[in-house]
């Protein structure tokens, strides 16, 4: 199952970009034998003055056709890492070919995208910078693959 992280804004070279690249590389290596991956980031430009409504069609166009859609939203459901891994495994086992994890811009996601989502995921009650959320998603994907493979990365 291929994974797309569709995100508003361009991640400049720096520590966040390095972490995303590192975790997605690890995910690709550990996920391939499990039928997971590759993972990629699809960046869309934030629309100055367009806000969430202007970003929504750009995010939709970055999503692979027929993909399951999970949105990252502070109003979403909080799950632990084993549950996150289990949800990914169920999608894969049900024959889902693509999963899109969508991250909005500074103002979040357009309500229409939240309504279209198959699942809304929250990393807690706190609001996180959207650039940092990319790192967190990439790390959780790697952690999920590690959990599913029985590797010692995740210490439960």
N, C-alpha and C positions, 0 to 999 in steps of 0.2 A: 504494500500500500504506500503510495507516494504521499508525501506531506508537503504542503505549501504554507508558509507563513506569509500572509498578505498583510502588509503594514504600511501605514501612512508615514511619509517622510523618508529622507535619505540618511542612512547611518554613515557618518564620516569615519575615516580611518581613526582608530583609537582603541582604548581598552574594551569598549562595548562591542565593537565590530570584531575584535580579536576573540573575545569570548564566544560570540555567536558562531563564528567560523569554527572554533575549536570544538564546541559542543555538538554542532551539526556534523562535523567530520567524525567525531566519536560515535554519534548516533548512526551515521551511515555504515560505519564499520561493524558495529554491534547489531544493528537492526537488519541488515541484509540477510543473514542466515535465518532470521525470524519472519521474513516476508515484509519487512518495513523499510521504507526508504526508496529512493533517495529523498532527502529533505532539501528544500530550497526556500529562499526568501524572495518574495516579489514585492518590491517597493513601488509605491505610487506617490506622486507629488502631493503635498498638502496644498490646498487651494486657498491662497490668501484672500480672505473675505468670503470664500464659499462655504467655509465651515463643514460641518458634518454632511450636509446635503450635497455639497460639491464633491466630497470625498467618496460618498457612497457608490456612485457609478464607476469610479476608478477602482475601488476595491472589488466590486462585482466582476469587473473585467479581468482582474488578476486571479480570480478563483477558477480553477479548472472546471470544465463543464461536468456536471453530475457529481461533484464533490460533496461529501458531508461537510457541513459548515458548523464550526465551533467558533464562537466569538469570545473575546476576552473583555469582560465587563465587570465593574465592581458590584453590580447588582446580580451577578451570576451566582452559581453554586460553588461553594468551596468543597474541594475533595482532597483526600490525601494522595500521596504519590502512588501507592499500590492501586487505588481506585482509578486514578488517571491511566495507569498502565493497563488495567483491566478493560477500561472503556475503549482504548485504542485496539487492544487485542480482539475485542468483540466486533468492532467495525471490520477489522482485517478478516476475521473468521467468517463474517457474514458476506464477504465478497466485495466490500467497499474498495474501490480502486484508488480513490483520492480523498484525502482529508485536508481541508483548508482551515487553518487557525488564523483568525482575523483580529488585527490590532488596529484600533482607531488612532486618530491624531490626538492633539492636546485636549480637545473637547470631547473625546470619546467617539462612539459609533452612532451613526444615524439610527433612530428608532426602527426604521424599516429593516435594517440589517439585523438588529436584535430579534425582530419578529420572525425573520426568515431562518434564523439559526436553528440547528438541530440540538444544540447545547450551548449554554452560556456558562462560562467558567470564570471564577473570580479567584484572585490570589490574596483574598482577604478584604476586610473592610477598608483598609487604607487604599488610597489612590496612588498608583505608581507611575513614574514617567514612562511614556509609551516606548521610548528607546530602551529603557531598562527592562520592560516587559519582554522584549525580544530575547534578551539574555535569559530571562527566567523561563520562557517557553522552550528555548533551545536546550537548556539544562534539564528541564523536566522530560523532554523527549528522550534525551540520552539516558536519564534515570529510568524511564519507562522501559526502554530496550534492555537495560541492565537487569531490571526486576524480572522481565519476561524471560531473560536468558539465565536467570539464577546466579548472576554475577554478584560479587561482594560489594559493588559500589554503594548500593542502598543498604543501610544498616537499620533494620526494623527493630 
